[in-house]
Amino acid sequence: MKLKDKIILVTGAASGLGAATAVACAREGGDVFLVDRDSAGLDTTSAEVRKLGVRSGSFVGDLGERQVCFDAVNAAIGHFGALDGLCNVAGFTLFHRVCEVTAEDWSKTIAVILSAPFHLSQAAIPELIKRRGSIVNVASSAGIKGTAYTVPYSSAKAGLIHMTKCMAMEFVNEPIRINAVAPGGMLTNIMRGMTFPDGLDRTLIARYAGIRPPADPAEVAHTIVYLLSDATPSLHGAIVSVDGGITAG
């Protein structure tokens, strides 16, 4: 029960890695507050969490807006009276040629993948310091290794990695830990529903697709739980790759 008596906010909790993270936290005894724009998906995850005998709460909103991020954190604290962990999982992937990326695609990608974790962290850090808590950002192997046709996504994930390190340094003297995981491909709805524009060079995509099969989201969720737990007091500013060796060479 690594997270017993801890309260964890998980974004992107309606499906995929976010849902797997919420369930993994609940299995380790943590109470979870679920955030997503998909209310039906949140209901499904909430039901799974409640089966495990822990408390849950939820908030529906688009994290691409700064105020919504603050409202979500305040709702979690208001619901449970405290907050011990923040898991910034929400995200999405689009494939585009550079010259075909629209202003809307660029802005939305940066808003959800990079700006939202920053704004959620801004709102949560004062409470997390009081509770000696933890932030875990979900980056990507695409933020470490160059990837064709995913420039907005990969750039946002690279920014999230550096944001994790910079925040860790700013709060190195405070009782808070800030880390990130960097998964490779995972068997989620994002991957299953992924589409590619016609005429892309698949050999370029193969360079970062990896040799091993995509990971089960539950495996990555276990790593997130480990980073949230008190078992890792010296892990601060770390980027933990869970990518089947994609960035190893």
RAJO-V607166 format. One record per residue. N is the residue number from 0. SS is DSSP state (H for helix, E for strand, L for the rest). OMEGA is omega in radians with two decimals (* if undefined). NEAR is the number of other C-alpha atoms within 10 Angstrom. Layout:
# RAJO-V607166
n=(N N)
ss=(SS SS)
omega=(OMEGA OMEGA)
near=(NEAR NEAR)
This chain:
# RAJO-V607166
n=(0 1 2 3 4 5 6 7 8 9 10 11 12 13 14 15 16 17 18 19 20 21 22 23 24 25 26 27 28 29 30 31 32 33 34 35 36 37 38 39 40 41 42 43 44 45 46 47 48 49 50 51 52 53 54 55 56 57 58 59 60 61 62 63 64 65 66 67 68 69 70 71 72 73 74 75 76 77 78 79 80 81 82 83 84 85 86 87 88 89 90 91 92 93 94 95 96 97 98 99 100 101 102 103 104 105 106 107 108 109 110 111 112 113 114 115 116 117 118 119 120 121 122 123 124 125 126 127 128 129 130 131 132 133 134 135 136 137 138 139 140 141 142 143 144 145 146 147 148 149 150 151 152 153 154 155 156 157 158 159 160 161 162 163 164 165 166 167 168 169 170 171 172 173 174 175 176 177 178 179 180 181 182 183 184 185 186 187 188 189 190 191 192 193 194 195 196 197 198 199 200 201 202 203 204 205 206 207 208 209 210 211 212 213 214 215 216 217 218 219 220 221 222 223 224 225 226 227 228 229 230 231 232 233 234 235 236 237 238 239 240 241 242 243 244 245 246 247 248)
ss=(L L L L L L E E E E E L L L L H H H H H H H H H H H H L L L E E E E E E L L H H H H H H H H H H H H L L L L L E E E E E L L L L L H H H H H H H H H H H H H H H L L L L E E E E L L L L L L L L L H H H L L H H H H H H H H H H H H H H H H H H H H H H H H H H H H L L L E E E E E L L H H H L L L L L L L H H H H H H H H H H H H H H H H H H H H L L L L L L E E E E E E E L L E L L H H H H L L L L L L L L L H H H H H L L L L L L L L E L H H H H H H H H H H H H L L L L L L L L L L E E E E L L L L L L L)
omega=(-3.02 -3.06 -3.13 3.13 3.08 -3.13 -3.00 3.02 -3.12 3.07 -3.08 -2.94 -3.11 -3.07 2.99 -3.10 3.11 3.11 3.13 3.12 3.12 -3.14 3.12 3.08 -3.14 3.13 3.13 3.01 -3.12 2.94 -3.01 3.04 -2.96 -3.12 3.09 3.04 -3.11 -3.05 3.14 3.10 3.10 3.12 3.13 3.12 3.11 3.14 3.11 -3.12 -3.10 3.09 -3.09 2.99 3.10 3.11 3.09 3.01 -3.12 -3.13 3.13 3.13 3.12 -3.06 3.03 3.12 -3.05 -3.07 3.11 3.10 3.12 3.13 -3.13 3.13 3.13 3.10 3.12 -3.14 3.10 -3.10 -3.05 -3.11 -3.11 3.06 -3.11 -3.09 3.08 3.10 3.13 -3.04 -2.98 3.11 3.09 -3.10 3.02 3.06 -3.14 2.82 -3.06 -3.03 3.12 3.10 3.13 3.08 3.14 3.12 -3.13 -3.07 -3.12 -3.13 3.14 -3.09 -3.05 -2.99 -3.07 -3.07 -3.11 3.07 3.10 -3.10 3.08 3.11 3.08 -3.08 -3.00 -2.98 3.14 3.12 -3.13 3.07 3.12 -3.06 -3.08 -2.99 -2.96 2.99 3.00 3.08 3.08 3.09 -3.11 2.98 3.11 3.05 -3.13 -3.05 3.12 -3.08 3.11 3.01 3.11 -3.02 3.13 -3.12 -3.08 3.11 3.11 3.13 3.07 3.07 3.13 3.09 -3.11 3.07 3.11 -3.12 -3.12 3.10 3.12 3.13 -3.13 -3.09 -3.08 3.13 -3.14 -3.12 3.10 3.07 -3.10 -3.07 3.09 2.92 -3.14 3.14 2.88 3.11 3.11 3.13 3.14 3.10 3.11 -3.12 -3.09 -3.10 -3.05 3.08 -3.10 3.03 3.13 2.99 3.09 3.11 -3.07 3.12 3.08 3.09 -3.13 -3.12 3.14 3.14 3.13 3.14 3.12 3.13 3.05 -3.09 2.92 3.13 -3.14 3.12 3.12 3.12 3.09 3.12 3.10 3.11 3.13 3.13 3.11 -2.95 3.10 3.13 -3.04 -3.05 -3.10 3.10 -3.10 -3.08 -3.11 3.01 -3.03 3.14 3.07 -2.91 3.12 3.07 -3.09 -3.08 -3.12 -3.11 *)
near=(11 17 22 15 13 21 26 30 28 27 31 26 33 26 21 20 28 27 28 23 29 31 26 23 31 29 20 20 20 28 28 30 28 27 30 24 17 16 16 12 16 23 16 14 22 23 13 15 24 15 12 15 13 17 17 23 17 23 20 16 16 17 27 20 15 18 14 18 26 18 16 26 24 17 16 24 18 11 14 16 10 17 30 27 32 27 27 27 26 24 22 15 15 18 18 19 13 12 6 10 16 11 9 8 15 15 13 18 23 21 20 23 29 25 22 25 29 21 20 26 23 13 19 26 22 14 17 22 17 14 16 17 25 26 29 27 27 27 31 26 26 25 21 18 16 16 19 21 21 19 20 22 27 25 20 24 26 21 18 24 25 17 20 25 18 14 17 20 14 9 16 14 8 13 14 23 27 29 26 28 24 21 23 23 23 20 15 15 12 17 14 9 7 11 12 12 10 6 6 14 10 10 10 12 14 12 14 18 18 16 11 11 13 17 17 15 19 19 16 24 21 16 19 24 25 16 25 28 21 15 11 11 13 9 14 22 22 18 22 19 21 19 23 17 13 21 17 8 5)
